[in-house]
Amino acid sequence: MSTGSRERIYLSPPHMSGDEIKLVSDAFASNWIAPLGPHVEAFERETAEYVGRPCSALALASGTAALHLAFELLGVGRGDVVVCASLTFAATVAPAYHKGAEFVFIDSEPESWNMSPRALDAALSDLASEGRGDRVKAVVAVDLYGQTCDMDSILAVCDRHGVPVIEDAAESLGSLYKGVRAGGFGKFSVLSYNGNKIITTSGGGMLLSDADSIKRARFLSTQARDPAPWYQHSTLGWNYRLSNILAAIGRGQMMHIQERIEARRRVFDRYAAELGSLDGVNFMPEPEWSHSNRWLTALTIDREGVSPVDVVARLEERNIEARPVWKPMHMQPVFDGARYYAHDGDVSRRLFERGLCLPSGSAMTQEQQGAVISAVKDALR
Ligand SMILES: *Cc1c(COP(=O)(O)O)cnc(C)c1O
């Protein structure tokens, strides 16, 4: 039972390659510490190319800032409706909450754990028949734990109802949907480089969209200054840009994105091989249209008397960081009474009540993973 002197095993720690510091040194050497600078422009261009759709990209201080600008550009305001996947992190909805939007939450489908197109269709149809169709300003589809949504189905439903889509791909950089990279869907898509994501700038985000929208977002994210010889403002904005230093880190990280994805997929595969046959244990599925970056290995435990919170506590005794699956938004106290469209029973509630995320870092050693595996086996014994 002893953890010995072993270092803590984190859920998803940063993984530097050595290339980041070279690019950061270059930023220092050229004194491009601020404002913005050539690494920012290169990081934006390289990210748009990597995602691979004809789009522009805007590097920002966080994924949450990117979501805020997407809601802003879609005109979300008080009394408008935002329809969103319930099973997600609160940052997906926080900016629209602060704008006074009302939320309708959508259940997950069991095949992908992501937004159910069927439940989404039911919600949008009801809103239309209530005469509130034109108040629905956005559907937010979240690519959870590295897996894209069933995008064709979701986009078809949203097209039919005339609602723009925001793809929250914060967890899914490098994942594929039918061969197309995450971040390549919807009117806006959002990436995150927070410290625990598959790559990190220590903190940062990216907004992707068409050139005109990104031009407007760029203006709003840099204090919305009119083109005048003095400080003039026809509107007001935010200070949301990413610094040149952090963009340099991001470029160094992007040089290794493919290795990081492969490492996380190997981590997942070993967990699945060694724990998958335990009674009641099921890993997050991967539909045939998906190629997940496996940002976090997620699984469910269906056993009488075993809750994921207990397993998290047992792993903590061995200095291992694990987490329950996201608590769905429709179960959060702040959204008490919000509308919710279940898929079949209540899939996202069940995933929360039984789901667990295991340490999944791309730099995790075989020994560390072995320690996690024995800890899980002991907890389930
Ligand atoms: C991390 C995350 C965000 C927020 O990104 P930050 O860069 O941390 O602001 C948004 N949505 C999801 C699903 C996330 O996991």
The ligand as a Gaussian input file, in Angstrom:
#p B3LYP/6-31G(d) Opt

LIG

0 1
 C      -10.543000      23.516000     -20.795000
 C      -11.887000      23.673000     -21.380000
 C      -12.408000      24.933000     -21.698000
 C      -11.757000      26.218000     -21.304000
 O      -10.499000      26.443000     -21.780000
 P       -9.504000      27.397000     -20.940000
 O       -8.367000      27.581000     -21.876000
 O       -9.146000      26.655000     -19.700000
 O      -10.234000      28.664000     -20.667000
 C      -13.629000      24.999000     -22.340000
 N      -14.320000      23.896000     -22.621000
 C      -13.871000      22.668000     -22.303000
 C      -14.698000      21.484000     -22.680000
 C      -12.657000      22.519000     -21.651000
 O      -12.238000      21.291000     -21.303000

